[in-house]
Amino acid sequence: MKKIVFLTVIALLVVCGKSVKADEILELKNRIVEVQNRSDLGFRNFVPCSQILTYASYVTLDKPEVKQGGEILFYFEPNNYYTHRKGGRYEVWLSEDMFVLTGDGEVLLEQKEVATHHYFTETPIIDLYFTNSISVGQLPPGKYVFRAVLNDKLKGRTKTKEFSFYVVK
């Protein structure tokens, strides 16, 4: 009987310990949300890539160049987006507009809301990322600009970031 009571006490301690840790983690995430909600919207890790695997896992290009007929990928993480909290749930709503311009600023491609993240969750979402794939087709060699416009739909904030790249033969 002592053995059963002892094992029950150990099991309760393990379960309670896990619950406390989960509560501590949720508390930390909520503090991160508070900091993000009062900070300026922005971009983090805005990079041209040859391959994108998942969040924070990508292969950057040595040079921002793509051969005619090829494709260039862009990866970025939104920074300080707004998280709405209501009734123990969390909502995040971001979209991205994408543009490709010539080196002189002429718009070649414009796509509104090319990507959207709209989530309702039980715990805060801390890590999000966007990817873009641009097929350059037969664009003549030269300088081009990729422009991403990040839209925080819940807070009504917008942030723009540009990156120059080159099409080569």
Backbone bond lengths (Angstrom), bond angles and torsions (degrees), N, CA, C in turn:
res aa  C-N    CA-C-N  psi(-1)  N-CA   C-N-CA  omega(-1)  CA-C   N-CA-C  phi
1 M - - - 1.445 - - 1.527 110.91 -
2 K 1.343 117.42 -41.03 1.453 121.36 179.03 1.522 110.31 -60.21
3 K 1.320 115.98 -36.66 1.468 120.98 -179.01 1.536 110.36 -65.06
4 I 1.326 118.42 -41.52 1.462 122.93 179.75 1.535 110.01 -65.83
5 V 1.339 117.63 -44.37 1.464 121.64 178.64 1.531 109.58 -62.14
6 F 1.334 116.81 -44.56 1.461 121.74 179.51 1.528 110.60 -59.76
7 L 1.332 118.00 -47.17 1.467 121.98 179.84 1.524 110.99 -64.62
8 T 1.310 117.90 -36.29 1.462 121.40 178.09 1.526 110.53 -65.89
9 V 1.328 116.97 -42.87 1.469 120.92 178.30 1.521 110.06 -63.32
10 I 1.324 117.94 -43.39 1.471 122.15 178.31 1.532 109.61 -61.48
11 A 1.314 117.74 -45.45 1.470 121.51 179.82 1.525 110.75 -60.76
12 L 1.334 117.53 -42.16 1.471 120.97 178.47 1.530 111.23 -64.15
13 L 1.300 117.10 -40.45 1.464 120.31 178.49 1.523 111.37 -63.62
14 V 1.321 116.37 -41.41 1.465 120.16 179.02 1.516 110.57 -64.98
15 V 1.338 117.61 -46.25 1.463 121.34 -179.69 1.524 110.61 -63.79
16 C 1.322 117.49 -44.97 1.470 120.95 179.51 1.526 110.53 -64.82
17 G 1.294 118.02 -39.52 1.467 121.83 177.78 1.503 111.91 -60.85
18 K 1.325 117.12 -42.52 1.470 120.51 178.42 1.517 110.46 -65.46
19 S 1.329 117.48 -39.29 1.457 121.52 -179.51 1.522 111.12 -65.15
20 V 1.331 116.34 -42.13 1.459 120.17 178.91 1.523 109.75 -62.56
21 K 1.314 117.92 -43.98 1.462 120.87 179.49 1.524 110.71 -63.11
22 A 1.318 117.62 -41.09 1.464 120.67 178.81 1.534 109.94 -63.57
23 D 1.322 116.75 -40.35 1.466 120.60 177.92 1.529 111.10 -65.17
24 E 1.332 116.34 -39.89 1.467 120.34 178.29 1.527 110.78 -63.68
25 I 1.311 116.73 -41.14 1.470 121.14 179.36 1.520 110.15 -65.14
26 L 1.329 117.21 -44.55 1.461 119.89 178.16 1.526 110.75 -62.21
27 E 1.326 117.21 -38.80 1.464 120.76 177.36 1.533 110.64 -62.07
28 L 1.318 117.21 -43.05 1.468 120.66 177.16 1.531 111.49 -62.82
29 K 1.322 117.00 -43.24 1.466 120.40 178.04 1.523 110.78 -61.36
30 N 1.323 117.15 -40.22 1.468 120.39 178.50 1.526 111.19 -65.04
31 R 1.318 117.10 -35.79 1.466 119.67 176.38 1.527 110.56 -67.38
32 I 1.333 117.26 -38.41 1.469 120.76 176.03 1.524 109.73 -61.74
33 V 1.328 117.33 -44.09 1.466 121.68 178.42 1.522 110.46 -58.74
34 E 1.314 117.60 -42.42 1.472 120.88 178.84 1.522 111.01 -60.18
35 V 1.318 117.18 -44.32 1.470 121.02 179.25 1.527 110.19 -65.20
36 Q 1.326 117.12 -45.18 1.469 120.60 179.46 1.522 111.22 -61.69
37 N 1.311 116.97 -41.81 1.464 120.70 -176.19 1.533 113.00 -64.55
38 R 1.313 118.11 -26.98 1.463 119.56 -179.67 1.531 112.61 -102.17
39 S 1.328 117.37 5.44 1.466 121.72 179.99 1.523 111.00 -104.54
40 D 1.331 115.47 165.94 1.464 121.39 -178.67 1.527 111.59 -74.58
41 L 1.323 115.23 136.34 1.460 121.94 175.05 1.526 109.05 -60.52
42 G 1.321 116.96 143.05 1.457 119.11 179.89 1.507 113.07 -164.43
43 F 1.329 113.91 -170.77 1.463 123.32 -179.94 1.519 109.14 -117.81
44 R 1.308 115.74 147.53 1.459 122.56 173.92 1.536 106.77 -134.88
45 N 1.326 116.66 142.82 1.471 122.17 177.45 1.530 112.28 53.11
46 F 1.310 116.30 53.53 1.468 123.09 178.96 1.522 107.07 -86.37
47 V 1.333 117.81 100.05 1.466 120.62 -170.24 1.530 112.63 -139.43
48 P 1.357 116.02 146.40 1.463 120.24 170.85 1.525 108.60 -80.49
49 C 1.318 116.88 142.30 1.467 120.97 -173.35 1.530 111.49 -135.49
50 S 1.322 114.01 158.63 1.461 120.33 170.01 1.522 110.00 -97.69
51 Q 1.351 115.88 -21.43 1.462 120.71 -179.59 1.525 109.26 -154.59
52 I 1.341 115.80 139.95 1.462 121.63 176.39 1.521 107.39 -126.62
53 L 1.336 115.94 123.37 1.459 120.44 -177.66 1.525 112.02 -96.72
54 T 1.327 116.11 -54.29 1.456 121.59 -179.61 1.534 107.80 -167.01
55 Y 1.327 117.05 -165.33 1.458 120.65 -179.36 1.527 110.55 -55.24
56 A 1.346 115.69 125.79 1.470 123.77 176.43 1.525 113.74 59.46
57 S 1.314 116.99 20.94 1.463 121.31 179.06 1.527 108.90 -132.61
58 Y 1.330 114.49 100.23 1.457 120.77 -175.39 1.522 108.95 -154.07
59 V 1.340 115.32 163.84 1.462 121.79 177.48 1.526 106.94 -111.55
60 T 1.334 116.76 112.61 1.455 120.07 -179.10 1.520 110.55 -76.89
61 L 1.323 115.94 153.48 1.453 121.27 175.51 1.524 109.94 -77.41
62 D 1.331 116.69 141.47 1.468 120.19 175.35 1.522 110.13 -64.48
63 K 1.333 115.54 -42.05 1.460 122.89 176.88 1.517 107.32 -128.33
64 P 1.327 117.65 145.84 1.471 119.38 178.94 1.533 110.96 -78.21
65 E 1.326 115.49 64.96 1.462 121.59 -177.39 1.521 110.35 -128.27
66 V 1.342 113.94 148.92 1.461 121.01 175.42 1.521 107.50 -140.90
67 K 1.328 116.49 139.24 1.462 120.62 179.08 1.520 110.45 -75.39
68 Q 1.330 115.15 149.45 1.469 119.86 174.69 1.518 108.39 -50.70
69 G 1.335 115.70 137.61 1.457 120.73 -178.89 1.522 113.06 83.71
70 G 1.324 117.12 -6.41 1.463 121.57 -177.35 1.521 113.52 -92.83
71 E 1.293 113.69 -167.15 1.463 121.49 -176.11 1.524 108.53 -137.82
72 I 1.315 115.78 142.10 1.462 121.21 174.69 1.524 108.30 -122.35
73 L 1.314 115.80 140.21 1.455 122.31 -179.38 1.528 109.51 -109.64
74 F 1.309 116.32 145.52 1.458 121.62 174.28 1.524 108.80 -125.95
75 Y 1.322 115.07 139.01 1.460 123.33 -179.60 1.531 107.83 -124.24
76 F 1.325 116.46 137.98 1.468 119.25 169.78 1.521 110.39 -154.69
77 E 1.323 113.50 157.48 1.454 121.98 176.45 1.522 108.30 -114.58
78 P 1.320 117.72 127.90 1.470 119.05 174.44 1.524 109.17 -70.09
79 N 1.298 115.70 142.32 1.455 121.86 -177.62 1.523 109.43 -119.23
80 N 1.309 117.30 133.03 1.472 123.65 175.03 1.526 113.63 62.91
81 Y 1.314 116.44 40.29 1.464 119.75 173.62 1.527 108.98 -76.17
82 Y 1.323 115.18 158.28 1.457 121.52 -175.40 1.527 110.72 -83.72
83 T 1.319 115.38 135.47 1.467 122.20 173.68 1.515 108.16 -116.52
84 H 1.330 116.23 119.77 1.464 121.90 178.37 1.530 108.29 -87.83
85 R 1.332 115.30 130.15 1.465 120.46 178.55 1.523 109.43 -112.26
86 K 1.339 114.73 129.33 1.462 118.69 178.14 1.525 108.58 -154.81
87 G 1.314 115.23 125.73 1.462 120.54 175.87 1.519 113.89 58.43
88 G 1.311 117.06 36.38 1.460 119.70 179.01 1.516 114.47 77.91
89 R 1.331 116.95 7.63 1.473 121.09 178.08 1.524 109.09 -117.33
90 Y 1.316 114.19 162.32 1.464 121.24 -175.42 1.526 109.19 -127.16
91 E 1.344 115.47 138.28 1.461 120.73 177.70 1.522 109.37 -126.76
92 V 1.329 114.91 134.31 1.464 123.75 174.59 1.524 106.17 -129.08
93 W 1.363 116.52 136.55 1.469 119.17 179.25 1.517 108.78 -144.73
94 L 1.313 114.84 106.28 1.461 122.44 179.62 1.521 109.28 -125.50
95 S 1.321 115.17 149.48 1.464 119.57 170.92 1.525 108.23 -138.55
96 E 1.327 114.55 163.96 1.462 120.35 179.31 1.516 110.08 -130.30
97 D 1.323 115.49 134.48 1.463 122.65 169.28 1.522 106.17 -103.53
98 M 1.329 116.83 141.82 1.459 121.33 -175.59 1.527 110.16 -125.45
99 F 1.322 115.54 138.44 1.455 121.94 178.92 1.525 109.33 -134.49
100 V 1.328 115.46 147.17 1.465 121.84 168.46 1.521 106.14 -123.67
101 L 1.331 115.54 128.41 1.461 121.60 -177.50 1.522 109.66 -123.55
102 T 1.318 115.20 156.98 1.456 119.51 170.65 1.524 108.01 -73.60
103 G 1.322 116.14 170.02 1.454 120.21 176.46 1.517 112.65 -60.78
104 D 1.353 116.94 -22.99 1.465 122.27 179.08 1.531 113.17 -89.52
105 G 1.338 117.30 -1.40 1.456 120.64 176.98 1.515 115.93 96.68
106 E 1.332 118.55 3.04 1.466 120.95 177.31 1.529 109.21 -73.62
107 V 1.328 116.30 129.20 1.463 121.05 -178.98 1.531 109.65 -76.90
108 L 1.332 116.08 120.04 1.465 122.03 177.55 1.523 111.74 -97.18
109 L 1.325 115.95 -31.87 1.463 121.39 -177.16 1.518 108.58 -144.44
110 E 1.331 115.41 133.69 1.460 121.45 175.87 1.511 108.09 -137.35
111 Q 1.327 116.49 120.63 1.459 121.22 178.05 1.521 108.57 -129.71
112 K 1.316 115.41 113.70 1.460 121.06 178.02 1.529 108.94 -82.19
113 E 1.328 115.41 142.05 1.462 123.01 178.68 1.526 111.97 46.21
114 V 1.334 114.85 48.56 1.466 120.81 178.93 1.531 110.90 -64.96
115 A 1.327 116.68 -25.18 1.465 121.76 176.94 1.522 108.61 -144.79
116 T 1.342 115.49 145.12 1.455 121.08 179.97 1.524 109.53 -139.78
117 H 1.322 115.63 137.70 1.463 122.54 170.07 1.522 106.16 -119.92
118 H 1.330 116.85 112.71 1.459 121.46 177.26 1.519 107.28 -133.51
119 Y 1.331 115.62 109.05 1.459 120.56 -172.52 1.531 110.99 -128.62
120 F 1.341 115.01 144.23 1.454 124.60 168.48 1.522 105.08 -121.25
121 T 1.331 117.18 117.40 1.457 119.83 -172.31 1.525 112.28 -133.80
122 E 1.315 115.08 165.61 1.464 122.31 177.29 1.524 111.98 -83.66
123 T 1.339 117.24 -24.75 1.465 121.93 177.07 1.525 108.16 -129.16
124 P 1.330 117.58 155.89 1.472 120.18 -178.27 1.527 112.39 -62.57
125 I 1.321 115.23 142.59 1.461 121.03 172.70 1.520 106.71 -93.38
126 I 1.313 115.83 119.28 1.457 120.81 -175.97 1.528 111.18 -100.09
127 D 1.324 117.75 -37.24 1.461 121.99 -172.54 1.527 111.61 -115.54
128 L 1.330 115.82 112.38 1.462 122.65 175.71 1.521 108.96 -125.41
129 Y 1.329 115.80 156.86 1.461 119.64 174.92 1.523 109.99 -148.89
130 F 1.327 114.58 157.39 1.457 122.73 176.32 1.521 108.28 -121.48
131 T 1.319 115.85 148.79 1.462 121.14 173.73 1.523 108.67 -129.72
132 N 1.318 114.86 147.80 1.459 121.40 176.01 1.512 108.77 -134.06
133 S 1.306 115.23 142.06 1.457 122.15 177.85 1.526 107.55 -124.10
134 I 1.331 115.23 124.25 1.460 119.86 -178.89 1.518 108.66 -120.97
135 S 1.330 115.44 116.49 1.462 121.11 174.29 1.524 106.97 -88.53
136 V 1.335 117.11 120.07 1.460 119.38 -174.69 1.522 112.86 -85.86
137 G 1.342 117.42 -7.51 1.458 120.35 177.21 1.520 111.84 50.81
138 Q 1.297 116.01 -130.01 1.465 120.91 -178.29 1.531 111.97 -106.20
139 L 1.321 116.48 31.95 1.463 118.51 174.93 1.524 109.12 -56.81
140 P 1.308 117.09 140.08 1.468 118.74 178.90 1.531 110.79 -65.78
141 P 1.319 116.87 150.37 1.462 119.22 177.44 1.526 110.29 -55.06
142 G 1.326 115.58 143.68 1.455 120.53 178.90 1.507 111.80 154.07
143 K 1.312 114.03 -173.02 1.463 122.00 -178.63 1.526 110.25 -89.30
144 Y 1.338 115.11 136.95 1.461 122.45 176.58 1.526 108.50 -135.02
145 V 1.310 115.57 163.43 1.462 120.78 -178.72 1.524 108.83 -127.39
146 F 1.329 115.21 129.31 1.458 121.70 171.09 1.520 107.10 -97.22
147 R 1.335 116.46 126.60 1.467 121.85 179.21 1.522 108.74 -120.13
148 A 1.323 115.29 126.77 1.462 121.40 174.68 1.521 107.99 -112.32
149 V 1.325 116.22 133.50 1.457 121.91 175.79 1.528 106.71 -116.81
150 L 1.318 115.25 114.54 1.456 122.30 -179.13 1.528 108.62 -93.18
151 N 1.328 116.34 127.24 1.466 122.44 -178.41 1.524 109.85 -116.27
152 D 1.325 116.61 120.43 1.456 122.09 174.17 1.526 106.28 -93.62
153 K 1.312 116.53 100.67 1.464 122.44 -172.49 1.526 113.16 -67.00
154 L 1.323 117.59 -30.81 1.463 120.09 -177.52 1.519 112.66 -79.28
155 K 1.304 117.12 -32.56 1.461 121.44 -177.00 1.529 112.09 -100.80
156 G 1.345 116.99 -13.35 1.459 119.95 -179.58 1.520 112.83 73.29
157 R 1.323 116.73 28.48 1.464 120.99 -179.88 1.524 109.99 -105.70
158 T 1.342 116.04 152.05 1.465 122.99 178.77 1.519 108.70 -136.60
159 K 1.324 115.29 143.76 1.467 121.11 176.32 1.527 108.10 -140.72
160 T 1.337 116.11 139.18 1.466 122.18 -177.89 1.517 109.93 -118.31
161 K 1.338 115.05 142.26 1.464 120.99 176.96 1.526 107.66 -141.12
162 E 1.339 115.89 142.14 1.466 121.27 -179.73 1.513 110.57 -125.49
163 F 1.343 114.15 153.06 1.450 120.74 177.34 1.526 107.44 -144.25
164 S 1.328 115.96 126.45 1.479 120.51 178.27 1.521 110.28 -84.37
165 F 1.328 115.49 140.79 1.463 120.97 175.11 1.522 107.97 -141.33
166 Y 1.301 115.78 168.29 1.469 120.94 -174.35 1.526 109.94 -126.80
167 V 1.330 114.41 137.37 1.465 121.76 170.41 1.526 106.08 -94.81
168 V 1.334 115.58 128.91 1.475 120.87 -179.11 1.526 109.00 -124.67
169 K 1.350 115.01 160.21 1.469 120.13 178.06 1.513 110.62 -73.60
